[in-house]
Amino acid sequence: MRDSSRKGRGRGRRLRAGAAALAVLMLGGAAGCSGGGAGASGPAPKAAGRPTPKPTPTWDRSPSSLVAVGDSITRGFDACSVLADCPEVSWATGTDATVNSLARRLLGARGAAEHSWNLAVSGSRVSDLPQQMERAVEHRPELVTVMTGANDACRSSVEHMTPVADFRASFESALRTLRAELPKTQVYVASVPDLKRLWSQGRDNPLGKQVWKLGICQSMLGDADAMDERATARRDTVRERVVAYNRVLADVCAKDAKCRFDGGAVFNYAFTGTQLSQWDWFHPSRDGQSRLAEMAYRGVVGAGR
């Protein structure tokens, strides 16, 4: 009985040891299958609902060449003499040191003279922008500045203002034209000025009002002294259209990784008498062009989106 008991106890101990070893092996195998242990043989599972972030496009704050497209404001119209362009004082590409254009600030005086081009056309509307972009592509610039839309609202009457849908289609076409050849070129878009604020600033100037009668922005500036309900409604309609144009510029630009809109900086700027042309009290003077250059420079070199 004593020997048999000892043999039984020995077998029991061996069985218990074997069971314990088997449990350890089973636990180790389970840990290996989980993928979380040090000895895991497969890749760790990806966290659900966490897409891989896309790299943020880099905005170059120091482009080496610049093309400006747009209308009379970019041409420096009425800044030097009555009813004439003066591109040397343009906010975008001018060489005048007192204005200190965007090109001078980015490229220096020599760079502005040799590596910036002003392709804006006085009187042009957004429908002319695709053709201007075609010309811009020929220079292969690293930055294109755009200021357009004032002439789309400045028409002979409110009925002739460019429809918002047409404005969008033309602006989108212009960007497609650029992107077809220059997908990496950056675009800085300035907002359309608040034409009603310009009317309010200049309507007390007798000389300015005489120039307005020659046909400048009649939808806003016509019957400049009229303050009746009809005249007020007309001016408000023009302003609302400008606001709509700026929404389009912001929206279309936001869809392009290499485009920056000024956030309404030009529209919101309160031009003073010294910052408006001494002849028409509507277009920017040298001082006004310099203010536009400052806003554009902040927009190009700032953090942005």
Sequence and secondary structure as in RCSB ss.txt:
>XXXX:A:sequence
MRDSSRKGRGRGRRLRAGAAALAVLMLGGAAGCSGGGAGASGPAPKAAGRPTPKPTPTWDRSPSSLVAVGDSITR
GFDACSVLADCPEVSWATGTDATVNSLARRLLGARGAAEHSWNLAVSGSRVSDLPQQMERAVEHRPELVTVMTGA
NDACRSSVEHMTPVADFRASFESALRTLRAELPKTQVYVASVPDLKRLWSQGRDNPLGKQVWKLGICQSMLGDAD
AMDERATARRDTVRERVVAYNRVLADVCAKDAKCRFDGGAVFNYAFTGTQLSQWDWFHPSRDGQSRLAEMAYRGV
VGAGR
>XXXX:A:secstr
 HHHHHHHHHHHHHHHHHHHHHHHHHHHHHHHHHT STT  S     TT           SS S EEEEESTTTT
TTTSSSTT   GGG TTT   TTT  HHHHHHHHHHHHHSEEE   TT  GGGHHHHHHHHHHH  SEEEEE  H
HHHSSSSGGGS  HHHHHHHHHHHHHHHHHH TT EEEE     HHHHHHHHTT HHHHHHHTTTSSHHHHTTTT
  SHHHHHHHHHHHHHHHHHHHHHHHHHHTSTTEEE TTHHHH    GGGB TTTSSSB HHHHHHHHHHHHHHH
HS   
